[in-house]
Structure formats: C-alpha cells, structure tokens
C-alpha cells in the first residue's frame, strides 16, 4: 500500500495555503495544522476502505502454444465476491524478450461480480515465451491510496511457426478443389510419364504418334501420357544473420518458414516429396525427402527446430553439400537474403552450378523501407541521402535478380505478407508446365 499522486497533491496544496494564512493573519496558524490533520485523516480513511487482496479471486488461463507473428491472449478472471464498493483494477503482465510488451488492461469490478480481461501475447520470434508475473493495482474510494499485488506465474509457452495461417490457406485451397472429388484422378495428355497407347483419331497431336507400334499394328497408334507425381521438393532455408532481421515485427526466417509450410502442405497433398535443408556457416537441419499428407506434422516439427544464427552464410559450403545429397533432379526452393552485388557474388556462382542439375526457385523478401512512394517529396537533406542510398541498393538487387533469371532460375522478390502466395503460384505454374 502506498499513497497516490492525488494524495501528494492534497498535502502539497497545504503549503501555499498555510503561507497565505500566516501572511494574512498570524493568529490563523492553527488552521495549517488542522488542514494537515484533515489530509492525514482522509488518507487513513481511504486506506482503511481500500479492498485487501483477499477480497479478490484471480484465475488465469494461458494458451497451450503461440504462433510466430500471430497474437493470442492470456485470460485473467478477477472476481470481487468480498468487495463493498465498485473498484477499478489495472492489470499488467511481465513477459520475456520473445513477446512484445503487452498493454495494460483495466476493468471496473462491481461487488459480487467478476470481470474477464485478456492480455494480448504477440510473439516476435520462435522459441519459448516466458510469463514471469502479473501486476494488479487498484485504488481506494477517494483515490488517495493504492494497493498492489504481484502474482508469480513463471510459465513458459512454446512459440512455433504460424501453422494457423497455413491451415487456413490450405483449407481454402481444399475447398476450391472439393468439386473434383477425393479419389485419385489420372490426368492424361498433359504430363510426360507414359500411360497407354490408343488408336489415332483426327484432332490428336501428330507428335504423339508412335511409329514403331503403328508399323507393328498396321495402323496409326498414339501414346498417352499422364501427369507425373513423386517429385522431390527441397525447402532450403538460409539461417544466417541477415535472415534474423525483422520484417513487420518478426524475423525474415519466420516469414520464410511460413511460406515453406504452405508450399509443403500443397506439395504433400499433390503427391510430391518434401525435404528440408537449413544452413549458414554450417549445415543446421537436414531431412531426406518424405511424402504423404500425414507427414505434415513431421514437417512442422522440423521447421520449428530451425534456430536463429548470427553467423555469415557460407553459400559455397551449404549449396555444395546440398548438391551431393541429391541423387535425382529436384525442385529446390532457396529462401535467403543478400545486401549488394559484392556479397551476392559467391551466392550467384554456386546457384549457377546448382541450376545446371536442378530447378531452382530463388525467394527473397524486399524491405519496405527501401521502397519510397513515387509521390513522396524529400523534405530535408537527410531524406535525399536516404533515397539515394535506397535507390543504389534497389539497383544492385535488380542486377542480381537479372543475372539469376538469365541462368534459368525462377526468382521471387515480394513483400513478406505476399511471399507465401507468390511461391505457391510459382510452384503450381512449374507443375503445370512439367519443368521438373
């Protein structure tokens, strides 16, 4: 229990009042002590009327897990069964570094009633969210005295990749495909895998005629093909220090993992196999390609084990090891980041060797701070300097992407909130063209 700022003002107000009375009439000095006695009395009465901790019943409910980049809530129910008058309770939460500082919550509790408060918990990275303690504060009826109560929590909540958004996007994809049924559909005529022979009919592609079988059967016979399945898709994550920089509140690596999970769900659902490869100065996470939609939980577990690193990425070592692990042509999705053409030189050289044997999608997320609106006018010399430096970085990024496209590498440079959709659309486009 301690006096409030209002009580401090009440006592301070007696100082100029006392000087005014003494300067006006020396015989009025007893009134000064009377005012002080009055201030002490009302403060003591307010302290007596201030509810004790035992007047409240506090229940907390914590989420089982949190999702990086998504907000959830810690619910606190405060009941005032023993209250005698309405009381306003202010609630604060002491959390660890992996959570953004939650705002204070306030609720007015009536006697015999309860109040539910929700403290938003917003993770800024994966790991363990720690809830240290709850702080409760309430004032007396006159607002001159406040009581505080600290409830120790010391609970940890795991923070995993944002599979909630992945499941929502995957559900919308499933709903769009629901009209086609759940049975396996053999799509003939569009793939590269041989399916059957059929007699030639007018309108069929002349290039599909099998001349050897036509001579054997004494009539024109065409080959039918079906869409290939069981492709290998490798999700390669750069875990170096550049991927730990935040975009819109969470690290680039978490945005990359969310995009990889959505693509992984679509790939497993369509019969392809998914592998994981995480590297920086050394290899961090590896997983041989596996298939089946039932393995999506394994994919989530593997991506949640990818940790943040503060080391420089060694593309020569990482991509060379990835090439030695792959025994067949695969679709490699490399999600990484670079600064300029100098630091990207080794990355481009190793991607050129990788693209000679495999199909590569290069994914990078541009920083919104580098993109100045075209109608924005500089207001100072500092703004001009920023725009010039940003334009230089953007020109170097365009140079790197142009070199990669000339090598046959598919490039995606999108905002962090749009990279998942861009990557999924590019994967569907590659599957449709049978480029793998």
Secondary structure, DSSP 8 states (H G I E B T S, - for coil): -EE-HHHHHHHHHHHHHHHHHHHH-GGGHHHHHHHHHHHHHHHHHHHHHS--GGG-EEEEE--SEEETT-EEEEEEEEE-TT-SS-EEEEEEEEE-TTB-----EEEEE-TT-EEEEEEEEEBSSSEEEEEEEEEEEEE-TTSSEEEEEEEEEEEEEEEE--HHHHHHHHHHHHHHHGGG-SS----EEEEEEEEEEEE--TTS-GGGB-HHHHHHHTS-EEEEEE-----EEEEEEE-SGGGGSEETTEEHHHHHHHHHHHHHHHHHHTT-EEEEEEESSSEEEEEEEEE-GGGHHHHHHHHHT-----S---HHHHHHHHHHH--S--EEEEE----STTTTHHHHHHHHHHHTTSEEEEEEE--GGG---TT----SHHHHHHHHHHHHHHHHHHHHHHHHHHTT-EEEEE-TTTHHHHHHHHHHHHHHHT--
